[in-house]
């Protein structure tokens, strides 16, 4: 897979975004193993912009590792400064789960009722609230009323 090419302005923006990041992946004495490539791929999927720390002292080897990672993972090299490598890859879009019903599902809500005198412990109860119910400020469960479909005044005069 070819690596992504960015303009210098885009690389500058990504460098600024990566400034505060900590290294997510570390490459040790074994070099670039398949396990390291797999972890780097997982980090790029979840974060998009990552820093990689290389523990070796050879600068040419670090350059080769950066080029190999970018080629294998279809990423863009952002920066190589010292023993840190910065990589970027656009994050994949997450598919939204569509539900047939618009109402929310049942959930468990904890209701705390304090004593009137303030000397005894508050009463705690867990209640299952359905999708068409809500908890009022007093701790009661009320069913949501559906709004009647009304037309605006302007639309009623137009008819």
C-alpha positions in Angstrom: 0.0 0.0 0.0 1.4 3.4 -0.8 1.8 6.0 1.9 -0.4 9.1 2.1 1.2 12.3 0.8 0.4 15.5 2.7 1.2 19.2 1.9 3.7 21.0 4.2 0.8 23.0 5.6 -1.2 19.9 6.5 2.0 18.3 8.0 2.5 21.4 10.1 -1.0 21.2 11.4 -0.7 17.5 12.3 2.7 18.2 14.1 0.9 20.9 16.2 -1.8 18.4 17.1 0.7 15.7 18.0 2.8 18.0 20.2 1.0 17.1 23.5 0.7 13.3 22.7 2.6 10.6 24.5 4.2 7.7 22.6 1.6 4.9 22.2 3.9 2.3 20.6 7.5 1.5 21.5 9.9 -0.3 19.2 12.6 -2.2 21.1 15.8 -4.0 20.3 14.1 -6.6 18.1 13.2 -3.9 15.6 10.0 -3.8 13.6 8.3 -7.1 14.3 4.9 -8.2 13.0 3.5 -7.7 16.5 4.7 -4.1 16.5 3.2 -3.5 13.1 -0.1 -5.0 14.3 -0.1 -2.8 17.5 0.7 0.3 15.4 -2.2 -0.5 13.1 -4.6 -0.9 16.0 -3.4 2.5 17.5 -3.8 4.2 14.2 -7.4 2.8 13.9 -8.3 4.1 17.3 -6.4 7.4 17.5 -5.6 8.4 14.0 -2.5 10.4 15.0 0.1 8.6 17.1 3.7 8.9 18.3 6.1 5.9 18.2 9.2 5.7 20.3 12.2 3.8 18.8 14.8 2.7 21.3 17.6 2.2 18.8 20.4 4.7 18.3 20.8 4.3 14.5 19.1 7.2 12.7 19.2 5.5 9.3 17.4 2.4 10.9 14.7 4.7 12.3 14.2 6.4 8.9 13.8 2.9 7.4 11.3 1.9 10.1 9.3 5.1 9.5 9.2 4.4 5.7 8.3 0.7 6.2 5.5 1.5 8.7 4.0 4.1 6.4 4.1 1.8 3.4 2.7 -1.2 5.2 -0.1 0.7 7.1 -1.0 3.2 4.4 -0.1 6.1 6.8 1.5 9.5 6.4 4.9 10.3 8.0 4.4 13.5 9.9 7.6 14.0 11.8 10.9 12.2 12.8 12.5 14.0 15.6 15.1 12.3 17.7 13.8 8.8 18.7 10.1 9.8 18.1 8.2 9.1 15.0 4.8 10.7 14.3 2.3 8.9 12.0 -1.1 9.9 10.8 -3.9 8.0 9.0 -7.5 9.1 8.6 -9.7 7.3 11.0 -12.4 5.0 9.5 -16.0 6.1 9.8 -17.9 4.2 12.5 -21.2 2.7 11.4 -24.2 3.9 13.4 -26.5 1.2 14.7 -30.0 2.1 13.5 -32.9 1.1 15.6 -36.5 0.6 14.3 -38.0 2.2 17.4 -37.2 5.8 18.2 -37.7 5.2 22.0 -34.9 4.4 24.3 -34.6 1.0 25.9 -35.2 0.2 29.5 -32.6 1.3 32.0 -32.0 1.1 35.7 -32.1 4.4 37.6 -31.0 5.0 41.2 -33.4 7.2 43.2 -32.2 8.8 46.4 -34.8 10.3 48.8 -33.4 12.2 51.7 -35.2 12.3 55.1 -37.1 15.4 56.1 -35.3 15.9 59.4 -31.9 15.3 57.9 -30.8 13.1 60.8 -31.4 9.6 59.3 -29.9 8.0 56.2 -31.4 8.7 52.8 -33.4 5.9 51.2 -31.9 4.5 48.0 -34.0 2.5 45.6 -33.2 1.2 42.1 -36.0 1.4 39.6 -36.3 0.1 36.1 -37.4 3.0 33.8 -38.8 2.1 30.4 -38.2 4.1 27.2 -41.4 6.0 27.4 -41.0 7.0 31.1 -39.0 9.6 32.9 -38.0 10.3 36.5 -39.3 13.6 37.9 -37.3 15.7 40.3 -39.3 14.3 43.2 -38.3 10.8 42.4 -41.6 9.8 40.8 -41.9 7.9 37.5 -44.1 9.5 34.9 -45.0 8.4 31.4 -44.1 10.8 28.6 -47.2 12.2 26.8 -47.1 12.3 23.1 -47.5 15.7 21.6 -50.5 16.3 19.5 -49.7 17.2 15.9 -50.7 20.8 15.5 -50.2 23.1 12.5 -49.1 26.6 12.8 -51.5 29.6 12.7 -50.1 30.7 9.3 -50.7 27.3 7.8 -54.2 27.0 9.1 -55.1 30.4 7.5 -53.6 29.4 4.2 -56.0 26.4 3.9 
